[in-house]
Amino acid sequence: MDNILDRIGLNIILLREERGLTQEKLAELAGLHRAYIGQIERAEKNIGLKNLEKIAKALHMNVKELF
């Protein structure tokens, strides 16, 4: 997996599932749309830093840990 978007997407999937969260619940906790979470997890969207921070907070971690 060479692409940073792929790596971050996979990490978000693994962390979300580890916490028993659906895409919909993670989106709700992060204040984002569920479809956007799916696009990030599939590496279809280039996630902005502010949204990455929102997801990290929703997962109770810091941005650095998503890498």
ChimeraX commands (.cxc) that place a marker at each C-alpha (Angstrom):
marker #1 position 0.00,0.00,0.00 radius 0.5
marker #1 position 1.95,2.96,-1.31 radius 0.5
marker #1 position -0.67,5.67,-1.27 radius 0.5
marker #1 position -1.09,7.70,1.92 radius 0.5
marker #1 position -4.84,7.93,1.25 radius 0.5
marker #1 position -5.04,4.13,1.15 radius 0.5
marker #1 position -3.10,3.82,4.40 radius 0.5
marker #1 position -5.17,6.40,6.27 radius 0.5
marker #1 position -8.41,4.94,4.92 radius 0.5
marker #1 position -7.44,1.46,6.06 radius 0.5
marker #1 position -6.35,2.74,9.47 radius 0.5
marker #1 position -9.67,4.52,9.93 radius 0.5
marker #1 position -11.55,1.34,8.98 radius 0.5
marker #1 position -9.55,-0.77,11.43 radius 0.5
marker #1 position -9.86,1.72,14.28 radius 0.5
marker #1 position -13.56,2.31,13.65 radius 0.5
marker #1 position -14.31,-1.42,13.59 radius 0.5
marker #1 position -12.12,-2.01,16.66 radius 0.5
marker #1 position -14.34,0.46,18.51 radius 0.5
marker #1 position -17.52,-1.16,17.21 radius 0.5
marker #1 position -18.56,1.93,15.24 radius 0.5
marker #1 position -20.44,2.01,11.97 radius 0.5
marker #1 position -19.53,4.55,9.31 radius 0.5
marker #1 position -22.75,6.33,10.20 radius 0.5
marker #1 position -21.91,6.53,13.92 radius 0.5
marker #1 position -18.34,7.71,13.24 radius 0.5
marker #1 position -19.70,10.35,10.88 radius 0.5
marker #1 position -22.16,11.50,13.53 radius 0.5
marker #1 position -19.45,11.71,16.20 radius 0.5
marker #1 position -17.14,13.61,13.84 radius 0.5
marker #1 position -19.83,15.93,12.50 radius 0.5
marker #1 position -19.32,14.67,8.95 radius 0.5
marker #1 position -21.53,12.93,6.38 radius 0.5
marker #1 position -21.57,9.12,6.29 radius 0.5
marker #1 position -20.89,9.07,2.56 radius 0.5
marker #1 position -17.77,11.20,3.13 radius 0.5
marker #1 position -16.46,8.71,5.71 radius 0.5
marker #1 position -16.96,5.91,3.17 radius 0.5
marker #1 position -15.12,7.87,0.50 radius 0.5
marker #1 position -12.20,8.45,2.87 radius 0.5
marker #1 position -12.07,4.79,3.84 radius 0.5
marker #1 position -12.03,3.79,0.15 radius 0.5
marker #1 position -9.34,6.43,-0.58 radius 0.5
marker #1 position -11.65,8.22,-3.00 radius 0.5
marker #1 position -11.34,11.59,-1.26 radius 0.5
marker #1 position -8.28,13.57,-0.29 radius 0.5
marker #1 position -9.12,14.27,3.34 radius 0.5
marker #1 position -8.42,17.74,4.69 radius 0.5
marker #1 position -6.50,18.19,7.92 radius 0.5
marker #1 position -9.46,19.68,9.78 radius 0.5
marker #1 position -11.64,16.70,8.89 radius 0.5
marker #1 position -8.83,14.31,9.77 radius 0.5
marker #1 position -8.69,15.97,13.17 radius 0.5
marker #1 position -12.48,15.59,13.59 radius 0.5
marker #1 position -12.23,11.87,12.83 radius 0.5
marker #1 position -9.28,11.44,15.20 radius 0.5
marker #1 position -11.20,13.14,18.00 radius 0.5
marker #1 position -14.25,10.97,17.32 radius 0.5
marker #1 position -11.98,7.92,17.65 radius 0.5
marker #1 position -10.46,9.38,20.87 radius 0.5
marker #1 position -6.96,9.71,19.49 radius 0.5
marker #1 position -4.69,12.31,17.95 radius 0.5
marker #1 position -4.09,12.82,14.24 radius 0.5
marker #1 position -0.59,11.36,14.42 radius 0.5
marker #1 position -2.00,8.01,15.51 radius 0.5
marker #1 position -4.02,7.72,12.29 radius 0.5
marker #1 position -0.80,7.46,10.31 radius 0.5
marker link #1:1,2 radius 0.2
marker link #1:2,3 radius 0.2
marker link #1:3,4 radius 0.2
marker link #1:4,5 radius 0.2
marker link #1:5,6 radius 0.2
marker link #1:6,7 radius 0.2
marker link #1:7,8 radius 0.2
marker link #1:8,9 radius 0.2
marker link #1:9,10 radius 0.2
marker link #1:10,11 radius 0.2
marker link #1:11,12 radius 0.2
marker link #1:12,13 radius 0.2
marker link #1:13,14 radius 0.2
marker link #1:14,15 radius 0.2
marker link #1:15,16 radius 0.2
marker link #1:16,17 radius 0.2
marker link #1:17,18 radius 0.2
marker link #1:18,19 radius 0.2
marker link #1:19,20 radius 0.2
marker link #1:20,21 radius 0.2
marker link #1:21,22 radius 0.2
marker link #1:22,23 radius 0.2
marker link #1:23,24 radius 0.2
marker link #1:24,25 radius 0.2
marker link #1:25,26 radius 0.2
marker link #1:26,27 radius 0.2
marker link #1:27,28 radius 0.2
marker link #1:28,29 radius 0.2
marker link #1:29,30 radius 0.2
marker link #1:30,31 radius 0.2
marker link #1:31,32 radius 0.2
marker link #1:32,33 radius 0.2
marker link #1:33,34 radius 0.2
marker link #1:34,35 radius 0.2
marker link #1:35,36 radius 0.2
marker link #1:36,37 radius 0.2
marker link #1:37,38 radius 0.2
marker link #1:38,39 radius 0.2
marker link #1:39,40 radius 0.2
marker link #1:40,41 radius 0.2
marker link #1:41,42 radius 0.2
marker link #1:42,43 radius 0.2
marker link #1:43,44 radius 0.2
marker link #1:44,45 radius 0.2
marker link #1:45,46 radius 0.2
marker link #1:46,47 radius 0.2
marker link #1:47,48 radius 0.2
marker link #1:48,49 radius 0.2
marker link #1:49,50 radius 0.2
marker link #1:50,51 radius 0.2
marker link #1:51,52 radius 0.2
marker link #1:52,53 radius 0.2
marker link #1:53,54 radius 0.2
marker link #1:54,55 radius 0.2
marker link #1:55,56 radius 0.2
marker link #1:56,57 radius 0.2
marker link #1:57,58 radius 0.2
marker link #1:58,59 radius 0.2
marker link #1:59,60 radius 0.2
marker link #1:60,61 radius 0.2
marker link #1:61,62 radius 0.2
marker link #1:62,63 radius 0.2
marker link #1:63,64 radius 0.2
marker link #1:64,65 radius 0.2
marker link #1:65,66 radius 0.2
marker link #1:66,67 radius 0.2
view
